[in-house]
Amino acid sequence: MLDIIQQFKFFTTEECQQIKEYAYRKEKELIDEGHGDWAYHEYGSITSNNYFRYNFFKDHPVYKERLIDFLKHPNIHHGLKWPVRVQSWVNIYRKGHGVGWHNHIGNMRTSCAANIFIDGPTEPGTTYLIVDGQDLQEVDKENHKGHIQLFPCFIYHKVKLVENERVSVGITLHSFDYDDTDTNSILLER
């Protein structure tokens, strides 16, 4: 049942700290540009609500190469066709905030989503809505610092309201033929 959600180590602890600092700088930059007025609107954070204004992997090209290597690994199952379009952003959830049920828009067969946990409480983690036979089940998958969770874009998921601050990187991946011109995506070549 949980095989549909894959989890792998992606960032070191030191990199997580640098990414957390980037997240705060990006949040301040968005506020300074006048985009902070939707602070805790639909997705619970300024950086999440403005996901289409920037791209984490564009801002960090060294990690872009790591993502390419990750997606080429034979144990990673994603259904993507190369080249791959990537939208990525940071999420900062503060005490009492989270994000409700949502999925990532895309093609059921050739798009997927991911999140990389950077810092905060590791439990309950990300909650997924999984089909188990005829039933839908809410399943909490514990986060691990620096680990990526990869799953099909149609899977509904949420982050329950947090007691302590939580930082992560959100990602949507599409095969090259998917039209996502409304986002600030980058193209990964194999």
Rosetta constraint file for C-alpha pairs under 8 A:
AtomPair CA 1 CA 130 HARMONIC 7.38 0.50
AtomPair CA 1 CA 131 HARMONIC 7.85 0.50
AtomPair CA 1 CA 132 HARMONIC 6.76 0.50
AtomPair CA 2 CA 6 HARMONIC 7.93 0.50
AtomPair CA 2 CA 130 HARMONIC 7.90 0.50
AtomPair CA 4 CA 151 HARMONIC 6.08 0.50
AtomPair CA 4 CA 152 HARMONIC 7.45 0.50
AtomPair CA 5 CA 149 HARMONIC 6.39 0.50
AtomPair CA 5 CA 150 HARMONIC 5.71 0.50
AtomPair CA 5 CA 151 HARMONIC 4.83 0.50
AtomPair CA 5 CA 152 HARMONIC 7.93 0.50
AtomPair CA 6 CA 76 HARMONIC 7.77 0.50
AtomPair CA 6 CA 148 HARMONIC 7.96 0.50
AtomPair CA 6 CA 149 HARMONIC 5.48 0.50
AtomPair CA 6 CA 150 HARMONIC 5.14 0.50
AtomPair CA 6 CA 151 HARMONIC 6.53 0.50
AtomPair CA 7 CA 147 HARMONIC 6.49 0.50
AtomPair CA 7 CA 148 HARMONIC 5.47 0.50
AtomPair CA 7 CA 149 HARMONIC 4.42 0.50
AtomPair CA 7 CA 150 HARMONIC 6.37 0.50
AtomPair CA 8 CA 147 HARMONIC 5.34 0.50
AtomPair CA 8 CA 148 HARMONIC 5.40 0.50
AtomPair CA 8 CA 149 HARMONIC 6.78 0.50
AtomPair CA 9 CA 146 HARMONIC 5.95 0.50
AtomPair CA 9 CA 147 HARMONIC 4.22 0.50
AtomPair CA 9 CA 148 HARMONIC 6.22 0.50
AtomPair CA 10 CA 116 HARMONIC 7.64 0.50
AtomPair CA 10 CA 146 HARMONIC 5.51 0.50
AtomPair CA 10 CA 147 HARMONIC 5.19 0.50
AtomPair CA 10 CA 148 HARMONIC 5.98 0.50
AtomPair CA 11 CA 15 HARMONIC 5.85 0.50
AtomPair CA 11 CA 16 HARMONIC 6.33 0.50
AtomPair CA 11 CA 145 HARMONIC 7.89 0.50
AtomPair CA 11 CA 146 HARMONIC 4.32 0.50
AtomPair CA 11 CA 147 HARMONIC 6.63 0.50
AtomPair CA 12 CA 16 HARMONIC 6.23 0.50
AtomPair CA 12 CA 146 HARMONIC 5.84 0.50
AtomPair CA 13 CA 17 HARMONIC 6.50 0.50
AtomPair CA 13 CA 145 HARMONIC 6.98 0.50
AtomPair CA 13 CA 146 HARMONIC 6.52 0.50
AtomPair CA 14 CA 18 HARMONIC 6.54 0.50
AtomPair CA 15 CA 19 HARMONIC 6.09 0.50
AtomPair CA 16 CA 20 HARMONIC 6.06 0.50
AtomPair CA 16 CA 118 HARMONIC 5.16 0.50
AtomPair CA 16 CA 119 HARMONIC 7.15 0.50
AtomPair CA 16 CA 145 HARMONIC 7.43 0.50
AtomPair CA 16 CA 146 HARMONIC 6.23 0.50
AtomPair CA 17 CA 21 HARMONIC 6.38 0.50
AtomPair CA 17 CA 118 HARMONIC 7.60 0.50
AtomPair CA 18 CA 22 HARMONIC 6.27 0.50
AtomPair CA 19 CA 23 HARMONIC 6.14 0.50
AtomPair CA 19 CA 118 HARMONIC 7.36 0.50
AtomPair CA 20 CA 24 HARMONIC 6.54 0.50
AtomPair CA 20 CA 118 HARMONIC 6.79 0.50
AtomPair CA 20 CA 119 HARMONIC 7.43 0.50
AtomPair CA 20 CA 167 HARMONIC 6.76 0.50
AtomPair CA 21 CA 25 HARMONIC 6.33 0.50
AtomPair CA 22 CA 26 HARMONIC 6.01 0.50
AtomPair CA 23 CA 27 HARMONIC 6.14 0.50
AtomPair CA 23 CA 47 HARMONIC 7.67 0.50
AtomPair CA 23 CA 90 HARMONIC 6.06 0.50
AtomPair CA 23 CA 91 HARMONIC 7.64 0.50
AtomPair CA 23 CA 92 HARMONIC 7.35 0.50
AtomPair CA 23 CA 167 HARMONIC 7.84 0.50
AtomPair CA 24 CA 28 HARMONIC 6.26 0.50
AtomPair CA 25 CA 29 HARMONIC 6.09 0.50
AtomPair CA 26 CA 30 HARMONIC 6.14 0.50
AtomPair CA 26 CA 47 HARMONIC 7.10 0.50
AtomPair CA 27 CA 31 HARMONIC 6.29 0.50
AtomPair CA 27 CA 46 HARMONIC 6.32 0.50
AtomPair CA 27 CA 47 HARMONIC 5.61 0.50
AtomPair CA 28 CA 32 HARMONIC 6.05 0.50
AtomPair CA 29 CA 33 HARMONIC 6.16 0.50
AtomPair CA 30 CA 34 HARMONIC 6.43 0.50
AtomPair CA 30 CA 35 HARMONIC 5.19 0.50
AtomPair CA 30 CA 36 HARMONIC 6.19 0.50
AtomPair CA 30 CA 46 HARMONIC 7.45 0.50
AtomPair CA 30 CA 47 HARMONIC 7.48 0.50
AtomPair CA 30 CA 50 HARMONIC 7.86 0.50
AtomPair CA 31 CA 35 HARMONIC 5.16 0.50
AtomPair CA 31 CA 36 HARMONIC 4.32 0.50
AtomPair CA 31 CA 37 HARMONIC 7.71 0.50
AtomPair CA 31 CA 46 HARMONIC 7.89 0.50
AtomPair CA 32 CA 36 HARMONIC 7.77 0.50
AtomPair CA 35 CA 46 HARMONIC 7.52 0.50
AtomPair CA 35 CA 50 HARMONIC 7.44 0.50
AtomPair CA 36 CA 46 HARMONIC 5.81 0.50
AtomPair CA 38 CA 46 HARMONIC 6.57 0.50
AtomPair CA 38 CA 49 HARMONIC 7.14 0.50
AtomPair CA 39 CA 44 HARMONIC 6.92 0.50
AtomPair CA 39 CA 45 HARMONIC 5.41 0.50
AtomPair CA 39 CA 46 HARMONIC 4.57 0.50
AtomPair CA 39 CA 49 HARMONIC 7.47 0.50
AtomPair CA 40 CA 44 HARMONIC 4.26 0.50
AtomPair CA 40 CA 45 HARMONIC 5.11 0.50
AtomPair CA 40 CA 46 HARMONIC 6.72 0.50
AtomPair CA 40 CA 97 HARMONIC 7.99 0.50
AtomPair CA 41 CA 45 HARMONIC 7.26 0.50
AtomPair CA 41 CA 49 HARMONIC 7.39 0.50
AtomPair CA 42 CA 49 HARMONIC 7.11 0.50
AtomPair CA 42 CA 99 HARMONIC 7.56 0.50
AtomPair CA 43 CA 48 HARMONIC 6.00 0.50
AtomPair CA 43 CA 49 HARMONIC 5.83 0.50
AtomPair CA 43 CA 98 HARMONIC 7.33 0.50
AtomPair CA 43 CA 99 HARMONIC 5.24 0.50
AtomPair CA 43 CA 100 HARMONIC 7.50 0.50
AtomPair CA 44 CA 48 HARMONIC 7.16 0.50
AtomPair CA 44 CA 49 HARMONIC 7.45 0.50
AtomPair CA 44 CA 93 HARMONIC 6.52 0.50
AtomPair CA 44 CA 97 HARMONIC 5.89 0.50
AtomPair CA 44 CA 98 HARMONIC 5.73 0.50
AtomPair CA 44 CA 99 HARMONIC 5.84 0.50
AtomPair CA 45 CA 49 HARMONIC 6.10 0.50
AtomPair CA 45 CA 91 HARMONIC 6.55 0.50
AtomPair CA 45 CA 92 HARMONIC 5.86 0.50
AtomPair CA 45 CA 93 HARMONIC 6.10 0.50
AtomPair CA 46 CA 50 HARMONIC 6.21 0.50
AtomPair CA 46 CA 92 HARMONIC 7.77 0.50
AtomPair CA 47 CA 51 HARMONIC 6.25 0.50
AtomPair CA 47 CA 89 HARMONIC 7.01 0.50
AtomPair CA 47 CA 90 HARMONIC 5.86 0.50
AtomPair CA 47 CA 91 HARMONIC 5.73 0.50
AtomPair CA 47 CA 92 HARMONIC 6.79 0.50
AtomPair CA 48 CA 89 HARMONIC 6.66 0.50
AtomPair CA 48 CA 90 HARMONIC 6.30 0.50
AtomPair CA 48 CA 91 HARMONIC 5.18 0.50
AtomPair CA 48 CA 92 HARMONIC 7.49 0.50
AtomPair CA 50 CA 54 HARMONIC 7.60 0.50
AtomPair CA 51 CA 55 HARMONIC 7.39 0.50
AtomPair CA 51 CA 88 HARMONIC 7.09 0.50
AtomPair CA 51 CA 89 HARMONIC 5.30 0.50
AtomPair CA 51 CA 90 HARMONIC 7.66 0.50
AtomPair CA 51 CA 183 HARMONIC 7.95 0.50
AtomPair CA 52 CA 87 HARMONIC 7.81 0.50
AtomPair CA 52 CA 182 HARMONIC 7.36 0.50
AtomPair CA 52 CA 183 HARMONIC 4.76 0.50
AtomPair CA 52 CA 184 HARMONIC 5.31 0.50
AtomPair CA 53 CA 183 HARMONIC 7.47 0.50
AtomPair CA 53 CA 184 HARMONIC 6.26 0.50
AtomPair CA 54 CA 58 HARMONIC 7.90 0.50
AtomPair CA 54 CA 88 HARMONIC 7.81 0.50
AtomPair CA 54 CA 89 HARMONIC 6.91 0.50
AtomPair CA 54 CA 184 HARMONIC 5.95 0.50
AtomPair CA 55 CA 59 HARMONIC 6.31 0.50
AtomPair CA 55 CA 87 HARMONIC 6.14 0.50
AtomPair CA 55 CA 88 HARMONIC 5.03 0.50
AtomPair CA 55 CA 89 HARMONIC 5.61 0.50
AtomPair CA 55 CA 184 HARMONIC 6.14 0.50
AtomPair CA 55 CA 185 HARMONIC 6.67 0.50
AtomPair CA 55 CA 186 HARMONIC 7.70 0.50
AtomPair CA 56 CA 60 HARMONIC 6.22 0.50
AtomPair CA 56 CA 87 HARMONIC 7.95 0.50
AtomPair CA 56 CA 88 HARMONIC 5.19 0.50
AtomPair CA 56 CA 89 HARMONIC 5.15 0.50
AtomPair CA 56 CA 90 HARMONIC 7.04 0.50
AtomPair CA 56 CA 169 HARMONIC 7.78 0.50
AtomPair CA 57 CA 61 HARMONIC 5.77 0.50
AtomPair CA 57 CA 63 HARMONIC 6.35 0.50
AtomPair CA 57 CA 64 HARMONIC 5.42 0.50
AtomPair CA 57 CA 88 HARMONIC 6.53 0.50
AtomPair CA 57 CA 186 HARMONIC 7.84 0.50
AtomPair CA 58 CA 64 HARMONIC 7.44 0.50
AtomPair CA 58 CA 186 HARMONIC 6.79 0.50
AtomPair CA 60 CA 64 HARMONIC 6.74 0.50
AtomPair CA 61 CA 65 HARMONIC 6.85 0.50
AtomPair CA 62 CA 66 HARMONIC 6.95 0.50
AtomPair CA 63 CA 67 HARMONIC 6.18 0.50
AtomPair CA 64 CA 68 HARMONIC 6.40 0.50
AtomPair CA 64 CA 188 HARMONIC 7.79 0.50
AtomPair CA 65 CA 69 HARMONIC 6.35 0.50
AtomPair CA 66 CA 70 HARMONIC 6.05 0.50
AtomPair CA 67 CA 71 HARMONIC 6.12 0.50
AtomPair CA 68 CA 72 HARMONIC 6.25 0.50
AtomPair CA 68 CA 188 HARMONIC 6.77 0.50
AtomPair CA 68 CA 189 HARMONIC 7.65 0.50
AtomPair CA 68 CA 190 HARMONIC 6.74 0.50
AtomPair CA 69 CA 73 HARMONIC 6.41 0.50
AtomPair CA 70 CA 76 HARMONIC 7.49 0.50
AtomPair CA 71 CA 76 HARMONIC 6.35 0.50
AtomPair CA 71 CA 78 HARMONIC 7.95 0.50
AtomPair CA 72 CA 76 HARMONIC 7.39 0.50
AtomPair CA 72 CA 190 HARMONIC 7.73 0.50
AtomPair CA 78 CA 110 HARMONIC 7.45 0.50
AtomPair CA 78 CA 111 HARMONIC 7.58 0.50
AtomPair CA 78 CA 112 HARMONIC 6.56 0.50
AtomPair CA 78 CA 151 HARMONIC 7.58 0.50
AtomPair CA 78 CA 152 HARMONIC 7.23 0.50
AtomPair CA 79 CA 109 HARMONIC 6.18 0.50
AtomPair CA 79 CA 110 HARMONIC 5.17 0.50
AtomPair CA 79 CA 111 HARMONIC 7.22 0.50
AtomPair CA 80 CA 84 HARMONIC 6.94 0.50
AtomPair CA 80 CA 109 HARMONIC 7.81 0.50
AtomPair CA 80 CA 110 HARMONIC 4.80 0.50
AtomPair CA 80 CA 111 HARMONIC 6.26 0.50
AtomPair CA 80 CA 112 HARMONIC 7.81 0.50
AtomPair CA 80 CA 173 HARMONIC 7.84 0.50
AtomPair CA 80 CA 174 HARMONIC 6.60 0.50
AtomPair CA 80 CA 175 HARMONIC 5.05 0.50
AtomPair CA 81 CA 110 HARMONIC 6.82 0.50
AtomPair CA 81 CA 175 HARMONIC 4.76 0.50
AtomPair CA 81 CA 176 HARMONIC 6.55 0.50
AtomPair CA 82 CA 175 HARMONIC 6.09 0.50
AtomPair CA 82 CA 176 HARMONIC 6.03 0.50
AtomPair CA 82 CA 188 HARMONIC 7.65 0.50
AtomPair CA 82 CA 189 HARMONIC 6.63 0.50
AtomPair CA 82 CA 190 HARMONIC 6.43 0.50
AtomPair CA 83 CA 175 HARMONIC 6.49 0.50
AtomPair CA 83 CA 176 HARMONIC 5.08 0.50
AtomPair CA 83 CA 187 HARMONIC 6.51 0.50
AtomPair CA 83 CA 188 HARMONIC 5.50 0.50
AtomPair CA 83 CA 189 HARMONIC 4.83 0.50
AtomPair CA 83 CA 190 HARMONIC 6.32 0.50
AtomPair CA 84 CA 173 HARMONIC 6.61 0.50
AtomPair CA 84 CA 174 HARMONIC 5.66 0.50
AtomPair CA 84 CA 175 HARMONIC 4.83 0.50
AtomPair CA 84 CA 176 HARMONIC 5.05 0.50
AtomPair CA 84 CA 187 HARMONIC 5.63 0.50
AtomPair CA 84 CA 188 HARMONIC 5.04 0.50
AtomPair CA 84 CA 189 HARMONIC 6.79 0.50
AtomPair CA 85 CA 173 HARMONIC 5.71 0.50
AtomPair CA 85 CA 174 HARMONIC 5.06 0.50
AtomPair CA 85 CA 175 HARMONIC 6.22 0.50
AtomPair CA 85 CA 176 HARMONIC 5.88 0.50
AtomPair CA 85 CA 178 HARMONIC 7.99 0.50
AtomPair CA 85 CA 185 HARMONIC 6.04 0.50
AtomPair CA 85 CA 186 HARMONIC 5.56 0.50
AtomPair CA 85 CA 187 HARMONIC 4.56 0.50
AtomPair CA 85 CA 188 HARMONIC 6.22 0.50
AtomPair CA 86 CA 171 HARMONIC 6.94 0.50
AtomPair CA 86 CA 172 HARMONIC 5.87 0.50
AtomPair CA 86 CA 173 HARMONIC 4.77 0.50
AtomPair CA 86 CA 174 HARMONIC 6.59 0.50
AtomPair CA 86 CA 185 HARMONIC 5.11 0.50
AtomPair CA 86 CA 186 HARMONIC 5.29 0.50
AtomPair CA 86 CA 187 HARMONIC 6.33 0.50
AtomPair CA 86 CA 188 HARMONIC 7.34 0.50
AtomPair CA 87 CA 171 HARMONIC 5.70 0.50
AtomPair CA 87 CA 172 HARMONIC 5.26 0.50
AtomPair CA 87 CA 173 HARMONIC 6.63 0.50
AtomPair CA 87 CA 183 HARMONIC 6.88 0.50
AtomPair CA 87 CA 184 HARMONIC 6.35 0.50
AtomPair CA 87 CA 185 HARMONIC 4.49 0.50
AtomPair CA 87 CA 186 HARMONIC 6.71 0.50
AtomPair CA 88 CA 169 HARMONIC 6.84 0.50
AtomPair CA 88 CA 170 HARMONIC 5.50 0.50
AtomPair CA 88 CA 171 HARMONIC 4.40 0.50
AtomPair CA 88 CA 172 HARMONIC 6.50 0.50
AtomPair CA 88 CA 185 HARMONIC 7.53 0.50
AtomPair CA 89 CA 169 HARMONIC 5.66 0.50
AtomPair CA 89 CA 170 HARMONIC 5.34 0.50
AtomPair CA 89 CA 171 HARMONIC 6.72 0.50
AtomPair CA 90 CA 167 HARMONIC 7.14 0.50
AtomPair CA 90 CA 168 HARMONIC 5.71 0.50
AtomPair CA 90 CA 169 HARMONIC 4.36 0.50
AtomPair CA 90 CA 170 HARMONIC 5.92 0.50
AtomPair CA 91 CA 166 HARMONIC 7.78 0.50
AtomPair CA 91 CA 167 HARMONIC 5.49 0.50
AtomPair CA 91 CA 168 HARMONIC 5.18 0.50
AtomPair CA 91 CA 169 HARMONIC 6.03 0.50
AtomPair CA 91 CA 170 HARMONIC 6.83 0.50
AtomPair CA 92 CA 165 HARMONIC 7.11 0.50
AtomPair CA 92 CA 166 HARMONIC 5.85 0.50
AtomPair CA 92 CA 167 HARMONIC 4.69 0.50
AtomPair CA 92 CA 168 HARMONIC 6.88 0.50
AtomPair CA 93 CA 97 HARMONIC 5.51 0.50
AtomPair CA 93 CA 98 HARMONIC 5.77 0.50
AtomPair CA 93 CA 162 HARMONIC 7.16 0.50
AtomPair CA 93 CA 165 HARMONIC 5.56 0.50
AtomPair CA 93 CA 166 HARMONIC 5.10 0.50
AtomPair CA 93 CA 167 HARMONIC 6.46 0.50
AtomPair CA 94 CA 98 HARMONIC 7.76 0.50
AtomPair CA 94 CA 162 HARMONIC 6.79 0.50
AtomPair CA 94 CA 163 HARMONIC 7.62 0.50
AtomPair CA 94 CA 164 HARMONIC 6.31 0.50
AtomPair CA 94 CA 165 HARMONIC 4.34 0.50
AtomPair CA 94 CA 166 HARMONIC 6.50 0.50
AtomPair CA 95 CA 161 HARMONIC 7.31 0.50
AtomPair CA 95 CA 162 HARMONIC 5.28 0.50
AtomPair CA 95 CA 163 HARMONIC 4.74 0.50
AtomPair CA 95 CA 164 HARMONIC 5.05 0.50
AtomPair CA 95 CA 165 HARMONIC 5.74 0.50
AtomPair CA 96 CA 161 HARMONIC 5.23 0.50
AtomPair CA 96 CA 162 HARMONIC 5.44 0.50
AtomPair CA 96 CA 163 HARMONIC 6.11 0.50
AtomPair CA 97 CA 160 HARMONIC 7.75 0.50
AtomPair CA 97 CA 161 HARMONIC 4.81 0.50
AtomPair CA 97 CA 162 HARMONIC 5.83 0.50
AtomPair CA 98 CA 158 HARMONIC 7.64 0.50
AtomPair CA 98 CA 159 HARMONIC 5.15 0.50
AtomPair CA 98 CA 160 HARMONIC 5.34 0.50
AtomPair CA 98 CA 161 HARMONIC 4.47 0.50
AtomPair CA 98 CA 162 HARMONIC 6.22 0.50
AtomPair CA 99 CA 158 HARMONIC 5.53 0.50
AtomPair CA 99 CA 159 HARMONIC 5.14 0.50
AtomPair CA 99 CA 160 HARMONIC 6.65 0.50
AtomPair CA 99 CA 161 HARMONIC 7.43 0.50
AtomPair CA 100 CA 157 HARMONIC 7.65 0.50
AtomPair CA 100 CA 158 HARMONIC 5.02 0.50
AtomPair CA 100 CA 159 HARMONIC 6.59 0.50
AtomPair CA 100 CA 160 HARMONIC 7.30 0.50
AtomPair CA 101 CA 156 HARMONIC 5.92 0.50
AtomPair CA 101 CA 157 HARMONIC 5.30 0.50
AtomPair CA 101 CA 158 HARMONIC 4.80 0.50
AtomPair CA 102 CA 156 HARMONIC 5.16 0.50
AtomPair CA 102 CA 157 HARMONIC 5.69 0.50
AtomPair CA 102 CA 158 HARMONIC 6.53 0.50
AtomPair CA 103 CA 153 HARMONIC 6.06 0.50
AtomPair CA 103 CA 154 HARMONIC 5.58 0.50
AtomPair CA 103 CA 155 HARMONIC 5.81 0.50
AtomPair CA 103 CA 156 HARMONIC 4.65 0.50
AtomPair CA 103 CA 157 HARMONIC 6.37 0.50
AtomPair CA 104 CA 112 HARMONIC 7.69 0.50
AtomPair CA 104 CA 113 HARMONIC 6.52 0.50
AtomPair CA 104 CA 153 HARMONIC 4.92 0.50
AtomPair CA 104 CA 154 HARMONIC 6.36 0.50
AtomPair CA 104 CA 155 HARMONIC 7.94 0.50
AtomPair CA 104 CA 172 HARMONIC 6.68 0.50
AtomPair CA 105 CA 153 HARMONIC 6.56 0.50
AtomPair CA 105 CA 154 HARMONIC 7.29 0.50
AtomPair CA 106 CA 110 HARMONIC 7.64 0.50
AtomPair CA 106 CA 111 HARMONIC 5.35 0.50
AtomPair CA 106 CA 112 HARMONIC 7.43 0.50
AtomPair CA 106 CA 153 HARMONIC 6.33 0.50
AtomPair CA 106 CA 154 HARMONIC 7.57 0.50
AtomPair CA 106 CA 174 HARMONIC 6.87 0.50
AtomPair CA 106 CA 178 HARMONIC 7.57 0.50
AtomPair CA 107 CA 111 HARMONIC 5.17 0.50
AtomPair CA 107 CA 153 HARMONIC 7.70 0.50
AtomPair CA 107 CA 174 HARMONIC 7.63 0.50
AtomPair CA 107 CA 178 HARMONIC 7.56 0.50
AtomPair CA 108 CA 112 HARMONIC 7.90 0.50
AtomPair CA 108 CA 152 HARMONIC 7.11 0.50
AtomPair CA 108 CA 153 HARMONIC 6.72 0.50
AtomPair CA 108 CA 154 HARMONIC 6.21 0.50
AtomPair CA 109 CA 152 HARMONIC 7.96 0.50
AtomPair CA 110 CA 174 HARMONIC 6.21 0.50
AtomPair CA 110 CA 175 HARMONIC 5.59 0.50
AtomPair CA 111 CA 152 HARMONIC 6.63 0.50
AtomPair CA 111 CA 153 HARMONIC 5.86 0.50
AtomPair CA 111 CA 172 HARMONIC 7.43 0.50
AtomPair CA 111 CA 173 HARMONIC 5.51 0.50
AtomPair CA 111 CA 174 HARMONIC 4.37 0.50
AtomPair CA 111 CA 175 HARMONIC 6.24 0.50
AtomPair CA 112 CA 150 HARMONIC 7.22 0.50
AtomPair CA 112 CA 151 HARMONIC 5.79 0.50
AtomPair CA 112 CA 152 HARMONIC 4.26 0.50
AtomPair CA 112 CA 153 HARMONIC 4.17 0.50
AtomPair CA 112 CA 154 HARMONIC 7.71 0.50
AtomPair CA 112 CA 172 HARMONIC 6.04 0.50
AtomPair CA 112 CA 173 HARMONIC 5.25 0.50
AtomPair CA 112 CA 174 HARMONIC 6.65 0.50
AtomPair CA 113 CA 150 HARMONIC 5.92 0.50
AtomPair CA 113 CA 151 HARMONIC 5.49 0.50
AtomPair CA 113 CA 152 HARMONIC 5.90 0.50
AtomPair CA 113 CA 153 HARMONIC 4.88 0.50
AtomPair CA 113 CA 170 HARMONIC 7.84 0.50
AtomPair CA 113 CA 171 HARMONIC 5.57 0.50
AtomPair CA 113 CA 172 HARMONIC 4.45 0.50
AtomPair CA 113 CA 173 HARMONIC 5.94 0.50
AtomPair CA 114 CA 148 HARMONIC 6.58 0.50
AtomPair CA 114 CA 149 HARMONIC 5.33 0.50
AtomPair CA 114 CA 150 HARMONIC 4.33 0.50
AtomPair CA 114 CA 151 HARMONIC 6.13 0.50
AtomPair CA 114 CA 170 HARMONIC 6.14 0.50
AtomPair CA 114 CA 171 HARMONIC 5.00 0.50
AtomPair CA 114 CA 172 HARMONIC 6.44 0.50
AtomPair CA 115 CA 148 HARMONIC 5.58 0.50
AtomPair CA 115 CA 149 HARMONIC 5.46 0.50
AtomPair CA 115 CA 150 HARMONIC 6.89 0.50
AtomPair CA 115 CA 168 HARMONIC 6.56 0.50
AtomPair CA 115 CA 169 HARMONIC 5.43 0.50
AtomPair CA 115 CA 170 HARMONIC 4.58 0.50
AtomPair CA 115 CA 171 HARMONIC 5.89 0.50
AtomPair CA 116 CA 146 HARMONIC 6.28 0.50
AtomPair CA 116 CA 147 HARMONIC 5.52 0.50
AtomPair CA 116 CA 148 HARMONIC 4.19 0.50
AtomPair CA 116 CA 149 HARMONIC 6.37 0.50
AtomPair CA 116 CA 168 HARMONIC 5.46 0.50
AtomPair CA 116 CA 169 HARMONIC 5.00 0.50
AtomPair CA 116 CA 170 HARMONIC 6.68 0.50
AtomPair CA 117 CA 143 HARMONIC 6.22 0.50
AtomPair CA 117 CA 144 HARMONIC 6.38 0.50
AtomPair CA 117 CA 145 HARMONIC 5.39 0.50
AtomPair CA 117 CA 146 HARMONIC 5.56 0.50
AtomPair CA 117 CA 147 HARMONIC 5.85 0.50
AtomPair CA 117 CA 148 HARMONIC 6.61 0.50
AtomPair CA 117 CA 167 HARMONIC 6.65 0.50
AtomPair CA 117 CA 168 HARMONIC 4.53 0.50
AtomPair CA 117 CA 169 HARMONIC 6.62 0.50
AtomPair CA 118 CA 145 HARMONIC 5.36 0.50
AtomPair CA 118 CA 146 HARMONIC 5.54 0.50
AtomPair CA 118 CA 147 HARMONIC 7.94 0.50
AtomPair CA 118 CA 166 HARMONIC 7.70 0.50
AtomPair CA 118 CA 167 HARMONIC 5.35 0.50
AtomPair CA 118 CA 168 HARMONIC 4.87 0.50
AtomPair CA 118 CA 169 HARMONIC 7.23 0.50
AtomPair CA 119 CA 145 HARMONIC 6.10 0.50
AtomPair CA 119 CA 165 HARMONIC 7.87 0.50
AtomPair CA 119 CA 166 HARMONIC 5.66 0.50
AtomPair CA 119 CA 167 HARMONIC 5.16 0.50
AtomPair CA 119 CA 168 HARMONIC 6.91 0.50
AtomPair CA 120 CA 164 HARMONIC 6.48 0.50
AtomPair CA 120 CA 165 HARMONIC 5.60 0.50
AtomPair CA 120 CA 166 HARMONIC 4.27 0.50
AtomPair CA 120 CA 167 HARMONIC 6.42 0.50
AtomPair CA 121 CA 125 HARMONIC 7.51 0.50
AtomPair CA 121 CA 162 HARMONIC 7.95 0.50
AtomPair CA 121 CA 164 HARMONIC 6.70 0.50
AtomPair CA 121 CA 165 HARMONIC 7.66 0.50
AtomPair CA 121 CA 166 HARMONIC 6.66 0.50
AtomPair CA 122 CA 142 HARMONIC 5.70 0.50
AtomPair CA 122 CA 143 HARMONIC 4.70 0.50
AtomPair CA 122 CA 144 HARMONIC 6.07 0.50
AtomPair CA 122 CA 145 HARMONIC 7.65 0.50
AtomPair CA 123 CA 141 HARMONIC 7.88 0.50
AtomPair CA 123 CA 142 HARMONIC 5.20 0.50
AtomPair CA 123 CA 143 HARMONIC 6.57 0.50
AtomPair CA 124 CA 140 HARMONIC 5.73 0.50
AtomPair CA 124 CA 141 HARMONIC 6.81 0.50
AtomPair CA 124 CA 142 HARMONIC 5.64 0.50
AtomPair CA 124 CA 143 HARMONIC 7.74 0.50
AtomPair CA 124 CA 160 HARMONIC 7.89 0.50
AtomPair CA 125 CA 140 HARMONIC 5.99 0.50
AtomPair CA 125 CA 141 HARMONIC 5.36 0.50
AtomPair CA 125 CA 142 HARMONIC 4.21 0.50
AtomPair CA 125 CA 143 HARMONIC 4.82 0.50
AtomPair CA 125 CA 159 HARMONIC 7.09 0.50
AtomPair CA 126 CA 140 HARMONIC 5.69 0.50
AtomPair CA 126 CA 141 HARMONIC 5.46 0.50
AtomPair CA 126 CA 142 HARMONIC 6.61 0.50
AtomPair CA 126 CA 143 HARMONIC 6.91 0.50
AtomPair CA 126 CA 157 HARMONIC 6.88 0.50
AtomPair CA 126 CA 158 HARMONIC 6.07 0.50
AtomPair CA 126 CA 159 HARMONIC 5.30 0.50
AtomPair CA 126 CA 160 HARMONIC 7.63 0.50
AtomPair CA 127 CA 138 HARMONIC 6.42 0.50
AtomPair CA 127 CA 139 HARMONIC 5.42 0.50
AtomPair CA 127 CA 140 HARMONIC 4.27 0.50
AtomPair CA 127 CA 141 HARMONIC 6.19 0.50
AtomPair CA 127 CA 157 HARMONIC 5.43 0.50
AtomPair CA 127 CA 158 HARMONIC 5.29 0.50
AtomPair CA 127 CA 159 HARMONIC 6.17 0.50
AtomPair CA 127 CA 160 HARMONIC 7.44 0.50
AtomPair CA 128 CA 137 HARMONIC 8.00 0.50
AtomPair CA 128 CA 138 HARMONIC 5.66 0.50
AtomPair CA 128 CA 139 HARMONIC 5.18 0.50
AtomPair CA 128 CA 140 HARMONIC 6.34 0.50
AtomPair CA 128 CA 141 HARMONIC 7.52 0.50
AtomPair CA 128 CA 155 HARMONIC 7.05 0.50
AtomPair CA 128 CA 156 HARMONIC 5.94 0.50
AtomPair CA 128 CA 157 HARMONIC 4.29 0.50
AtomPair CA 128 CA 158 HARMONIC 6.66 0.50
AtomPair CA 129 CA 136 HARMONIC 6.38 0.50
AtomPair CA 129 CA 137 HARMONIC 5.59 0.50
AtomPair CA 129 CA 138 HARMONIC 4.75 0.50
AtomPair CA 129 CA 139 HARMONIC 6.38 0.50
AtomPair CA 129 CA 155 HARMONIC 6.64 0.50
AtomPair CA 129 CA 156 HARMONIC 5.39 0.50
AtomPair CA 129 CA 157 HARMONIC 6.02 0.50
AtomPair CA 130 CA 136 HARMONIC 5.57 0.50
AtomPair CA 130 CA 137 HARMONIC 5.19 0.50
AtomPair CA 130 CA 138 HARMONIC 6.38 0.50
AtomPair CA 130 CA 139 HARMONIC 6.97 0.50
AtomPair CA 130 CA 155 HARMONIC 7.29 0.50
AtomPair CA 130 CA 156 HARMONIC 7.93 0.50
AtomPair CA 131 CA 135 HARMONIC 5.78 0.50
AtomPair CA 131 CA 136 HARMONIC 4.61 0.50
AtomPair CA 131 CA 137 HARMONIC 6.29 0.50
AtomPair CA 132 CA 136 HARMONIC 5.93 0.50
AtomPair CA 132 CA 137 HARMONIC 6.63 0.50
AtomPair CA 143 CA 147 HARMONIC 7.20 0.50
AtomPair CA 151 CA 155 HARMONIC 7.06 0.50
AtomPair CA 153 CA 172 HARMONIC 7.43 0.50
AtomPair CA 162 CA 166 HARMONIC 7.21 0.50
AtomPair CA 174 CA 178 HARMONIC 6.05 0.50
AtomPair CA 176 CA 187 HARMONIC 7.79 0.50
AtomPair CA 180 CA 185 HARMONIC 7.50 0.50
AtomPair CA 181 CA 185 HARMONIC 7.82 0.50
